[in-house]
Amino acid sequence: MAIRNDTYAAVRAEVGTLLNLSARMFELEQTVSGTSRPYETFDDARRVGALAFALATICHRHPEARKMLQQSINNHAREVELLQQKRKPTNGKS
């Protein structure tokens, strides 16, 4: 699939397309293999797995994307630390 344009909305739409295709592939693999189980669905854990795999592949192949991932990790770590400092202990527990 060719990139339509470089807007954030277009990229989000492509991520949605990736997830839809991953879900369809999961369903078809179950059908083809004959191991379809009603309780096995393309749930949130599988969606996160598909996105994590795509992100890891992109970051592995493109150093600039890896730098952006590291920056995002640093920002989140900083925010977590700030929130932990704001959190009030309850019942003597931290």
C-alpha positions as CSV (number, residue, x, y, z in Angstrom):
1,M,0.0,0.0,0.0
2,A,1.5,3.3,-1.0
3,I,1.4,6.2,1.4
4,R,-1.4,8.6,0.4
5,N,0.0,11.6,2.1
6,D,2.0,12.5,5.1
7,T,-0.7,13.9,7.4
8,Y,-1.0,12.5,10.9
9,A,-4.6,11.5,10.2
10,A,-3.5,9.5,7.1
11,V,-0.9,7.6,9.2
12,R,-3.5,6.8,11.9
13,A,-5.8,5.5,9.2
14,E,-3.0,3.3,7.9
15,V,-2.4,2.0,11.4
16,G,-6.1,1.2,11.5
17,T,-5.8,-0.7,8.2
18,L,-2.9,-2.7,9.6
19,L,-5.0,-3.7,12.6
20,N,-8.0,-4.6,10.4
21,L,-5.8,-6.7,8.2
22,S,-4.1,-8.4,11.2
23,A,-7.6,-9.3,12.6
24,R,-8.7,-10.7,9.2
25,M,-5.5,-12.7,8.8
26,F,-6.0,-14.1,12.4
27,E,-9.5,-15.2,11.5
28,L,-8.5,-16.7,8.2
29,E,-5.5,-18.6,9.7
30,Q,-7.9,-20.2,12.2
31,T,-10.3,-21.2,9.5
32,V,-7.6,-22.5,7.1
33,S,-5.9,-24.5,9.9
34,G,-9.2,-25.9,11.2
35,T,-8.4,-24.8,14.8
36,S,-11.0,-22.1,15.1
37,R,-11.9,-21.8,18.8
38,P,-14.8,-19.4,19.7
39,Y,-13.0,-18.1,22.8
40,E,-9.9,-17.1,20.7
41,T,-10.5,-13.7,19.2
42,F,-8.4,-10.9,17.9
43,D,-8.5,-9.1,21.2
44,D,-6.7,-6.1,22.6
45,A,-3.6,-8.1,23.5
46,R,-3.3,-9.3,19.9
47,R,-3.8,-5.7,18.7
48,V,-1.0,-4.5,21.0
49,G,1.2,-7.3,19.8
50,A,0.6,-6.4,16.1
51,L,1.4,-2.8,16.9
52,A,4.5,-3.6,19.0
53,F,5.9,-5.8,16.2
54,A,5.4,-3.1,13.6
55,L,6.9,-0.4,15.9
56,A,9.9,-2.6,16.8
57,T,10.5,-3.4,13.1
58,I,10.3,0.3,12.1
59,C,12.6,1.4,14.9
60,H,15.1,-1.4,14.2
61,R,15.4,-0.4,10.6
62,H,15.3,3.4,11.0
63,P,17.6,5.0,13.6
64,E,15.6,8.3,13.6
65,A,12.4,6.3,14.6
66,R,14.4,4.6,17.3
67,K,15.5,8.0,18.7
68,M,11.9,9.1,18.7
69,L,10.9,5.9,20.6
70,Q,13.6,6.6,23.1
71,Q,12.4,10.1,23.6
72,S,8.9,8.9,24.1
73,I,10.1,6.4,26.7
74,N,12.0,9.2,28.5
75,N,9.0,11.5,28.4
76,H,6.7,8.8,29.8
77,A,9.2,7.9,32.5
78,R,9.4,11.5,33.5
79,E,5.6,11.8,33.7
80,V,5.4,8.5,35.7
81,E,7.9,9.9,38.2
82,L,5.9,13.1,38.6
83,L,2.7,11.3,39.1
84,Q,4.3,8.9,41.6
85,Q,5.5,11.9,43.6
86,K,2.0,13.4,43.6
87,R,0.3,10.2,44.6
88,K,-0.7,10.2,48.3
89,P,-0.1,7.1,50.3
90,T,-3.2,5.3,51.5
91,N,-3.3,3.4,54.7
92,G,0.4,3.8,55.2
93,K,1.2,2.2,51.9
94,S,3.0,3.9,49.0
